[in-house]
Every structure is written in C-alpha cells, then in structure tokens.
Amino acid sequence: MSDWDAPALPPPKPGVYWAYSDVLLMGSLAVPLLVAAAGLVTLPTLFWGWKPPAKAVPLLASQFVFYVLWLGFLVAWLKGRYRRPFWRSMAWERPEKGWGNCFAWGVVTALGVIALGGVLRPPQMEMPLMELLRDRTSLFLVGGFAITLGPLWEELAFRGFLMPLLVRNLTAVPAILSTAVLFSALHGPEYAWSWKHLVLITVAGVAFGWMRQHSGSTAAATVMHAGYNVVFFFGMLVPRPS
C-alpha cells in the first residue's frame, strides 16, 4: 500500500481521561476569554494613542492573546486536575510517514475542496474576512497567522481535545463528522454563514479528522491543516481580473 492510499480507520486508541464536563468548561470559557483578549489589545490605543499599522493587527493580536489564555487554562486544568502531561495527552507526536506527507495531504485536500467549490458555486458576496484582507499588509499578516498559529490552536482544540473523547463514545466516523461540523461552525462568522462555504469547511474538517485518527497524531493534522491553508493563501496572492 502506498503512502497515498487511504486506509480504513483504525479503532480508537485508549488513554482519553478527560470528560465532557471538561469540554463544556473549556467551551464556556471561550467567550469570556475572547472579551478579555479584545480588552487587553485595546489598552495601547486607549492609554497611549497607538494606531495599528493595518486593519488585521488588532484582530490577530486579540486572537493570539485568546489562544494563549485558552490553551494556558487547558494546560493548567489538565495538569492540575489529572496530573497528566499536556502534549502527550493531546497526541502531539511525529507521524510515522513524516511531516511532508501530512503537508502534501493538506495540499491535496485544498485542491479537492476547490474542485468541490466549482460544483457548489458558493456566492461571491461581501464577507467580513474579505473586508479584512483589502490591504496588502493585512493579507500577509492573516496569511502567516493562518498557516502557523491558526492550525495549531484549532487542531489542539478540535482534533486533540474534543475528537478523541467523541471517538471513545461514538466510534471514529461519527466523531470525525461531529467535530468537523463544529469546526465549520467556528468559521461561520468569517463567511457570513454561507451554507455552501460551511459545507466546504466541513469537508476539510473531515479530512483533518481522518488524518488525526489514522496517524494517531494531532501534530500530523496540524501540519496537514497548515498545508491546506497555504494553498488558499497563495491563491489570494494571485491577481484577479477586474
């Protein structure tokens, strides 16, 4: 069997020790931490009159602070309550077939989603995300964020923390699908809740979940996610006909 063959999903691995109450706790912290992060980011403007050099800077700064706060709380919670190592618990391991294979699967997934988009023909409308990317600096900042910290947090949260718990109770396929739907919902505001865009994101989420389950590594899903985002980032750099 070659590296590109898609094997059957293996049974879930043992070792998930956290509970749904932990997931609910971390979910309930999301909004308060987002508000706190946004408040912290506005302090330089309020007290020192600092003006962001690009539209994306305040948003990305608040997202970064949120990621740090949320992951920091998760690390402290798991270590404090269960006395377990965080990264090993999240299955942060080097995949057997290497990082390049994971990245390549991300590229293939992106091309597949683009092809599916050609069939679905999602509406071309004004979206919050596109408004943010109108200036070149913001485009590069968002692109850099989307291929580094974005995949890291999203895969730790969805495929590292949530999905293994669902796999334990639902088995692999329903867990992957459920996680992908929630992952798509997270991106809903970026795409003005266009259902066709959300279908495409769900397909990508299923692919990331497959990688996590097949490889046993959240790091593998993260690299795959980064490869996926790289394709769309370079796609945004291509000039469009007016």
C-alpha positions in Angstrom: 0.0 0.0 0.0 1.4 3.4 -1.0 1.6 6.5 1.2 -1.3 7.9 -0.8 -3.7 5.1 -0.3 -6.5 5.9 2.2 -6.7 3.0 4.6 -9.6 2.1 6.8 -9.9 4.0 10.1 -8.3 2.1 13.0 -10.1 1.6 16.3 -9.8 4.4 18.8 -6.7 4.4 21.0 -7.1 4.2 24.8 -5.9 7.0 27.0 -8.6 9.7 26.9 -9.0 10.5 30.6 -10.9 13.8 30.4 -14.7 14.1 30.4 -17.5 16.0 28.7 -17.6 18.3 31.7 -14.1 19.4 30.9 -15.1 20.1 27.3 -18.1 22.1 28.5 -15.9 24.1 30.9 -13.4 25.0 28.1 -16.2 25.8 25.8 -17.9 28.1 28.3 -14.6 30.0 28.8 -14.3 30.8 25.1 -16.5 34.0 25.0 -15.2 35.5 28.3 -11.6 34.9 27.2 -12.3 36.4 23.8 -13.8 39.5 25.5 -10.8 39.7 27.9 -8.3 39.3 24.9 -10.1 42.1 23.0 -10.0 44.3 26.0 -6.3 43.8 26.6 -5.5 44.5 22.9 -7.3 47.9 23.1 -5.3 49.1 26.1 -2.4 50.6 24.0 -4.9 52.5 21.9 -6.9 53.8 24.9 -3.9 54.9 27.1 -1.1 55.7 24.6 -3.0 56.5 21.4 -1.3 53.7 19.4 -2.7 53.3 15.9 -2.5 49.8 14.3 -0.5 49.8 11.1 -3.0 47.6 9.4 -6.7 46.5 9.8 -5.7 43.0 10.7 -3.4 43.8 13.6 -6.0 44.3 16.4 -7.9 41.2 15.4 -4.8 39.0 15.1 -3.4 40.4 18.3 -6.7 39.6 20.2 -6.8 36.1 18.6 -3.2 35.5 19.7 -4.0 36.6 23.3 -7.1 34.4 23.3 -5.1 31.4 22.1 -2.6 31.9 24.8 -5.2 32.3 27.5 -7.4 29.4 26.4 -4.5 27.0 25.9 -2.9 28.1 29.1 -6.1 27.4 31.0 -6.4 24.0 29.3 -2.8 23.1 30.2 -3.3 24.2 33.8 -6.6 22.4 34.1 -5.5 19.0 32.8 -2.2 19.1 34.8 -3.9 20.3 37.9 -6.9 18.0 37.8 -5.5 14.9 36.3 -1.7 15.2 36.8 -1.1 14.3 33.2 1.4 15.8 30.6 -0.3 18.1 28.2 1.4 17.5 24.9 1.4 13.7 25.2 -2.3 13.8 26.2 -3.0 15.8 23.0 -1.2 13.1 21.0 1.4 15.6 19.8 3.7 13.1 18.1 5.8 12.9 15.0 3.7 10.9 12.4 5.3 7.7 11.1 5.2 8.8 7.4 6.8 12.2 8.1 5.8 15.8 8.0 6.0 16.2 4.2 3.3 13.5 3.7 1.0 15.3 6.1 1.6 18.7 4.4 1.0 17.1 1.0 -2.3 15.7 2.1 -3.3 19.2 3.1 -2.5 20.4 -0.4 -4.5 17.6 -1.9 -7.4 18.3 0.4 -7.3 22.0 -0.6 -7.4 21.1 -4.3 -10.3 18.8 -3.7 -12.2 21.5 -1.8 -11.5 23.9 -4.7 -12.9 21.4 -7.1 -16.0 20.8 -5.0 -16.4 24.6 -4.7 -16.5 24.7 -8.5 -19.5 22.4 -8.3 -21.3 24.1 -5.4 -20.5 27.6 -6.6 -20.6 29.4 -3.3 -21.9 33.0 -3.6 -19.4 35.8 -4.3 -20.5 38.3 -1.7 -19.0 40.8 0.7 -17.7 38.9 3.7 -16.0 40.0 6.9 -12.9 38.1 6.0 -12.5 39.7 2.6 -13.1 43.1 4.0 -10.1 42.5 6.4 -7.8 41.5 3.5 -8.1 44.6 1.4 -4.7 46.0 2.3 -1.5 44.0 1.5 -0.1 44.1 5.0 -3.2 42.6 6.5 -3.2 40.0 3.8 0.3 38.8 4.7 -0.4 39.0 8.4 -3.6 37.0 8.1 -1.8 34.5 5.8 1.1 34.0 8.2 -1.3 33.5 11.1 -3.4 31.1 9.1 -0.5 28.7 8.4 1.0 28.8 11.8 -0.9 29.7 15.0 -4.4 29.1 13.5 -3.9 25.4 12.6 -2.1 24.9 15.9 -4.9 26.1 18.1 -7.7 24.7 16.0 -6.3 21.2 15.8 -5.4 21.1 19.5 -8.9 22.2 20.4 -10.9 20.1 17.9 -8.8 17.1 17.0 -6.6 17.0 20.1 -9.1 17.7 22.9 -12.6 17.2 21.6 -12.4 14.5 18.9 -10.7 11.7 21.0 -13.5 12.0 23.6 -16.1 11.6 20.9 -14.3 8.7 19.3 -14.3 6.9 22.7 -18.1 7.2 22.9 -19.3 7.3 19.3 -16.5 5.5 17.3 -14.4 7.1 14.7 -16.7 8.1 11.8 -19.5 9.9 13.8 -16.8 11.6 15.9 -14.9 12.9 12.9 -18.2 14.2 11.3 -19.4 15.8 14.5 -16.1 17.5 15.1 -16.0 18.7 11.5 -19.4 20.3 11.8 -18.4 22.2 15.0 -15.2 23.2 13.3 -17.2 24.6 10.4 -19.5 26.5 12.8 -16.4 28.2 14.3 -15.7 29.7 10.9 -19.3 30.7 10.2 -19.0 34.4 11.0 -16.0 34.7 8.7 -18.1 33.6 5.7 -21.4 35.4 6.7 -22.8 32.0 7.5 -23.0 31.0 3.8 -24.0 27.3 3.9 -22.1 26.4 0.8 -18.9 27.8 2.3 -19.6 25.9 5.6 -20.1 22.7 3.6 -16.6 23.1 2.1 -15.1 23.8 5.5 -16.8 20.7 6.9 -15.3 18.6 4.2 -11.9 20.0 5.1 -12.6 19.3 8.8 -13.4 15.6 7.9 -10.1 15.3 6.2 -8.2 16.7 9.2 -10.1 14.4 11.4 -9.2 11.4 9.2 -5.5 12.3 9.5 -5.7 12.7 13.2 -7.4 9.3 13.6 -5.3 7.4 11.0 -2.0 8.8 12.2 -2.8 9.0 15.9 -1.1 12.4 15.9 -2.6 15.8 16.4 0.6 17.3 15.1 0.0 15.4 11.8 -3.4 17.0 11.5 -1.9 20.4 12.3 0.7 20.2 9.5 -2.0 19.0 7.1 -4.2 21.9 8.1 -1.2 24.3 7.5 -0.6 22.8 4.0 -4.3 23.3 3.3 -4.2 26.9 4.3 -1.0 27.6 2.3 -2.9 26.7 -0.9 -5.6 29.3 -0.2 -3.1 31.9 1.0 -1.2 31.7 -2.3 -4.5 31.7 -4.1 -5.3 35.1 -2.5 -2.0 36.5 -3.8 -2.9 35.8 -7.4 -4.3 39.0 -9.0 -7.9 38.6 -10.1 -9.2 40.2 -13.3 -11.2 43.3 -12.7 
